[in-house]
């Protein structure tokens, strides 16, 4: 049956709440469905004590969820827009991510922070950022960024069952994407990337919404005789270097694509690790595609002009030595 990204997220939450009474939902307006309607109807089904509205305070939401997790619950909290996860950074970075280590493994914080990221049409500079690199810098967190509805379904369920704090990043532009969800889907393991499409000439590494741009780019590249392999990272932290290494040893060229600004973006870390661990496999320098160093504009035309897309990937690949026009 065909479902949208939003419907599939709701189904995953519903099934996990049915499976495990410890799973609770917290956040601003979650009992009414949340800002994007993901949790709509779950309060009516599971009760307002398990789908709990909170004050408009990201710090309070995260503190409440961390305490609940330490006491044995499995909260799934929603932070409306990753831009406002900045208000929860103290708790998330200094408390939530550190409890297992500082307690010598005696304490666990099994919570999932659902948040929305990326630009999706006129949300402007304070609601459109891609800030995943800030959280990848934090030991103790797991960071997941699904690239399709079916992937989101499996990864969210895996995240809830993991037993450690997870930042689960949903790209707003993918919310209207639809896919067929089978009844017997196998849940993907945390920390394992997937090969979306095989290829022999260049490896395209992407995650979240940029995977869809990479898929579009691959079609254009195939028309000019360039075979591109796509890796969807799925989990950004921990990073699956084994899958990356296997692909690079086959293609010997790498392009990393993300929507976040290039300056300090996660692509720089991946490029550095490829350069240090896989240098002998490279025929050309690692190439990055990302957003210019500027706030996301409100005007739709300016937003489209700023954001990286399939055409940028194609252009960068064709500039690689040995693959040029």
C-alpha positions in Angstrom: 0.0 0.0 0.0 1.3 3.5 -0.9 2.0 5.8 2.0 3.5 9.2 2.4 6.6 9.9 4.5 4.4 11.5 7.2 1.9 8.5 7.2 4.8 6.1 7.5 6.3 7.9 10.4 2.9 7.9 12.2 2.6 4.2 11.5 6.0 3.4 13.0 5.2 5.4 16.1 1.8 3.8 16.5 3.3 0.3 16.2 6.1 0.9 18.6 3.6 2.4 21.2 1.4 -0.7 20.8 4.4 -3.0 21.1 6.0 -1.3 24.1 4.1 0.6 26.8 7.3 2.4 27.8 7.2 4.4 24.5 5.8 7.9 25.1 5.6 10.9 22.9 6.4 14.4 24.1 6.5 17.8 22.3 4.7 21.0 21.4 1.2 20.2 20.2 2.0 16.5 19.6 -1.4 15.5 21.0 -2.9 17.6 18.2 -0.6 16.1 15.6 2.4 18.4 15.8 3.5 21.0 13.3 3.4 18.6 10.4 0.7 16.1 11.4 3.0 13.2 12.1 1.4 12.4 15.5 -2.2 13.1 14.5 -4.6 10.6 16.1 -2.1 9.0 18.4 -3.4 10.7 21.5 -6.9 9.5 20.8 -5.6 6.0 20.4 -3.0 5.8 23.2 -4.1 8.4 25.6 -2.9 11.9 26.5 -0.7 10.5 29.3 1.4 8.8 26.6 1.1 11.6 24.0 1.8 14.6 26.0 1.8 18.3 25.0 4.6 20.3 26.5 5.3 24.0 27.0 7.1 25.9 24.2 10.6 25.2 25.7 13.0 22.9 23.8 15.2 22.8 26.9 12.3 21.7 29.1 11.2 19.1 26.6 14.6 17.5 26.4 15.2 17.7 30.1 11.8 16.0 30.8 12.5 13.3 28.2 16.0 12.6 29.6 14.7 12.2 33.1 11.9 10.0 31.9 14.3 7.8 30.0 16.6 7.5 33.0 13.5 6.3 35.0 12.7 3.5 32.5 10.5 5.1 29.8 11.4 5.3 26.1 10.4 8.9 25.2 10.2 10.1 21.6 10.3 13.8 21.7 9.7 16.2 18.8 11.7 19.4 18.4 10.0 21.5 15.8 12.8 22.3 13.4 16.4 21.4 14.0 17.1 25.2 14.1 15.6 25.2 17.6 17.5 22.1 18.8 20.0 24.8 19.7 17.9 25.6 22.7 18.2 22.0 23.9 22.0 21.7 23.3 23.0 22.0 26.9 20.9 19.1 28.1 21.4 17.0 24.9 25.1 17.4 24.7 26.2 17.7 28.4 23.6 15.4 30.0 21.7 13.1 27.7 24.7 12.0 25.6 27.0 11.6 28.7 25.0 9.5 31.2 26.0 6.1 30.0 29.7 7.0 30.0 29.7 8.9 33.2 27.8 6.1 35.0 30.2 3.4 33.8 27.3 1.9 31.8 24.9 1.7 34.7 22.5 4.3 33.3 21.0 4.3 29.8 19.0 7.1 28.1 16.8 5.3 25.5 15.2 8.3 23.8 14.7 9.5 20.3 14.7 13.2 19.3 12.6 13.6 16.1 13.3 16.9 14.4 12.8 18.5 11.0 15.6 19.9 8.9 16.3 21.3 5.4 14.8 23.9 3.2 11.3 23.2 1.7 9.9 26.3 0.2 9.9 29.7 2.0 10.6 28.7 5.6 13.5 31.2 5.6 16.7 31.4 7.6 15.4 30.3 11.0 13.4 27.2 9.9 15.5 25.8 7.0 18.9 24.9 8.3 20.8 21.6 8.1 22.7 21.4 11.4 23.6 17.7 11.6 27.3 18.4 11.8 26.9 20.0 15.2 25.6 16.8 16.7 27.9 14.4 14.9 30.6 16.1 17.0 29.1 14.7 20.2 30.2 11.3 21.6 27.3 9.4 23.0 24.7 10.4 20.4 23.5 8.5 17.4 22.5 10.6 14.4 20.1 9.2 11.7 18.9 10.9 8.5 16.5 8.8 6.4 16.2 9.4 2.7 12.8 7.9 1.9 9.5 6.9 3.6 10.3 3.2 3.8 13.8 3.9 5.2 12.2 6.3 7.7 9.8 3.6 8.9 12.5 1.0 9.6 15.1 3.4 11.0 12.7 5.1 13.4 11.6 1.7 14.8 15.2 0.7 15.1 16.1 4.0 16.8 13.3 3.5 19.4 14.5 0.0 20.2 18.2 0.9 20.3 18.4 2.0 24.0 20.6 5.0 23.5 19.9 8.7 22.6 19.2 9.2 18.9 18.8 12.4 16.9 16.4 11.4 14.1 16.5 14.0 11.3 13.5 14.2 8.9 13.9 16.4 5.8 10.8 18.5 5.3 11.0 18.2 1.5 10.6 14.5 1.8 7.3 14.7 3.7 5.2 14.5 0.6 7.2 11.6 -0.9 5.2 8.4 -1.2 6.3 4.7 -1.3 4.8 1.3 -1.0 5.4 -0.2 2.5 5.4 -3.9 2.7 4.0 -5.6 5.8 7.1 -7.7 6.5 9.8 -5.1 6.2 13.2 -6.0 7.8 14.3 -3.3 10.2 17.7 -1.8 9.1 20.5 -2.0 11.6 21.8 1.3 13.1 25.2 2.2 11.6 24.8 0.4 8.3 24.8 2.4 5.0 23.0 1.0 1.9 24.0 1.0 -1.7 21.0 2.6 -3.5 22.4 2.0 -6.9 25.5 0.3 -8.1 28.1 1.9 -10.4 31.7 1.7 -11.5 33.0 5.2 -12.3 32.3 7.4 -9.2 30.9 7.0 -5.7 28.2 9.5 -4.7 27.9 9.7 -0.9 24.7 11.4 0.3 22.0 11.3 3.0 18.6 12.6 3.7 17.1 14.7 0.8 20.3 14.8 -1.2 19.9 11.0 -1.9 17.0 11.9 -4.1 19.1 14.5 -5.9 21.8 11.9 -6.4 19.3 9.5 -7.9 18.2 12.2 -10.4 21.9 13.0 -11.2 22.7 9.4 -11.9 20.2 9.3 -14.7 21.7 12.3 -16.4 25.3 10.9 -15.9 24.2 7.6 -17.4 23.2 9.4 -20.6 26.8 10.6 -21.1 28.3 7.2 -20.2 29.2 7.7 -16.6 28.3 5.0 -14.2 27.7 6.3 -10.6 27.2 4.4 -7.5 25.1 5.9 -4.7 25.7 5.3 -1.0 22.9 6.4 1.3 24.6 6.8 4.7 21.3 6.4 6.7 23.2 6.7 10.0 25.7 9.6 10.1 27.0 8.7 13.6 28.3 6.0 13.7 29.6 6.3 10.2 29.8 3.1 8.1 33.3 3.4 6.7 33.3 -0.3 5.6 30.6 0.3 2.9 32.4 3.5 1.8 35.7 1.7 1.5 34.3 -1.1 -0.5 32.7 1.4 -3.0 35.8 3.6 -3.3 38.0 0.6 -3.9 35.8 -0.1 -6.9 35.2 3.4 -8.4 38.3 5.3 -7.2 36.5 8.6 -7.3 34.2 10.2 -4.6 31.7 13.0 -4.5 30.0 13.8 -1.2 26.7 15.7 -1.3 24.7 17.4 1.5 22.4 20.3 1.8 24.2 21.8 4.7 26.7 24.6 4.1 30.1 23.3 3.0 32.0 25.2 5.6 32.3 22.8 8.5 29.8 20.4 7.0 29.8 16.7 7.6 31.2 16.1 4.1 34.5 17.6 5.2 34.8 14.9 7.9 34.0 12.1 5.5 36.4 13.5 3.0 39.2 13.7 5.6 38.6 10.1 6.6 38.6 8.9 3.0 41.8 10.8 2.4 43.5 9.3 5.5 42.2 5.8 5.3 41.7 5.2 1.6 44.3 7.5 0.0 45.8 4.8 -2.2 42.4 4.0 -3.7 41.8 7.5 -5.0 42.5 8.5 -8.6 41.3 12.1 -8.0 40.7 14.4 -5.0 37.4 14.0 -3.1 34.8 16.5 -4.3 32.1 18.0 -2.1 28.8 19.5 -3.1 26.8 21.6 -0.6 25.2 24.9 0.2 27.1 28.2 -0.2 28.0 29.9 3.1 24.8 32.0 3.4 21.5 31.9 5.3 18.6 30.3 3.5 16.6 33.1 1.8 12.8 33.4 2.1 12.2 34.2 -1.5 11.5 31.0 -3.4 13.7 31.9 -6.4 16.6 32.8 -4.2 16.1 29.6 -2.1 16.2 27.5 -5.3 19.3 29.3 -6.5 21.2 28.7 -3.2 20.3 25.0 -2.6 22.4 22.3 -4.1 20.7 19.8 -6.4 21.1 17.2 -9.1 22.6 19.6 -11.6 25.4 20.6 -9.2 26.3 16.9 -8.7 26.3 16.3 -12.4 28.5 19.4 -13.0 31.0 18.4 -10.3 31.3 14.8 -11.5 31.9 15.9 -15.1 34.7 18.1 -13.9 36.6 15.1 -12.4 39.7 14.0 -14.3 38.9 11.1 -16.6 35.1 11.9 -16.6 35.1 15.3 -18.2 33.2 16.4 -21.2 
